[in-house]
Amino acid sequence: MKLDILAVGAHPDDVELGCGGTVAKEVANGKKVGIIDLTKGELGTRGTAETRKVEAKNAADILGVSVRINMGFADGFFVNDKIHQLALIKKIRTYKPEIVLCNAIDDRHIDHAKGSKLTSDACFLSGLIKIETKDEDGNTQKPWRPKHIYHYIQWKNLEPDIVTDISGYIDIKMKAVLAYETQFFSEKSKEPETPISSKNFTDSIIYRARDLGRLIGVKAAEGFTVERYPAVDSLFDLK
């Protein structure tokens, strides 16, 4: 299956939080979008790997993505080495995305920056003809390098290079985020408090989107940083 967009997150819920609105919008526009979670989030304070698996499936259904897989890398301890790169290269060559969305380049959680660099490096290496990989059926894969890599913004309020208008999709984003019932604010929860379990954090998802939207004259937006200059054919392509 060829995808238009592959969204990669270190943990289940990273994609929903960072670019869930963009994913929902592109799916609604007819694009094929997939999600790869690098880990099962097994070190998370709240919930378990099993509950996160169910929540991730529910969130994927809400967003309408074509595929969601988990790489099973070690939460907190995966590294950007040959073994992890090759595993991700196989997926990139399988799905052949034009665009890859991935973790923030710098963030509070150490897995986010690691996941960002691992994904970016794997995208580059995936285009090298002398790196040989095989698919699940044992067939030799052809090189594939995505055209664009965009890094969504997470805990830290990084300055975006580009923003996407998600007006009309903020409700779907929030529904997908809140599918992770163990992770976020609930008055009924008896689990320990974490930086993302407060009502303030949940509210911040909406007011950050609204503030970015305000800055570009729309109702809601998501921001991304880029690895190279965005290019347009005409200044009139910019909104």
C-alpha angles and dihedrals in degrees: 000000000000116000129203092207132021115194115199127194133178090224136022104268096033092098093046092050097041104038109356093126093051091048092050092048095050091048089052088051090058100260121141109237130182134187129216119193111199096203138020092239089242094156093057113127093227127050127357138265087262095053091045090054091056092044092050091053091050092048091049090053090051092051092044097228120170097229140003123190136173120221093203094224116163111275109237094003109059114118138203098253139128095274094053093040093053092048090054093042089059090056093046090051091046096052099030096205121194090208131031122198116196147164126304115279090231127020148143095265113067092218092063097063090039091050090047094054094040092053094045093049092046090052090055095044091047088069095057112104095208093060104091122204135165130215125234091277093053095255119143111252125225120233116266130181120186115236095227138024119196125184116214121217120249134168098342116068096237120180108256123228092202134012131205124215108238097172106149093024103069090092092054090047091052093046090053092047093049090050082083091078095169094054107050140052118309127156088212096054118113094187125111118279118255134183090265099042097075124101088236090062093049090048090048091063089063099040092048090053091047093048092051088047091051090055092057097035100255135105099254139359145174125222132222137184120220137215096217137020114289110238130210131184092224138013085237089068089071117088 
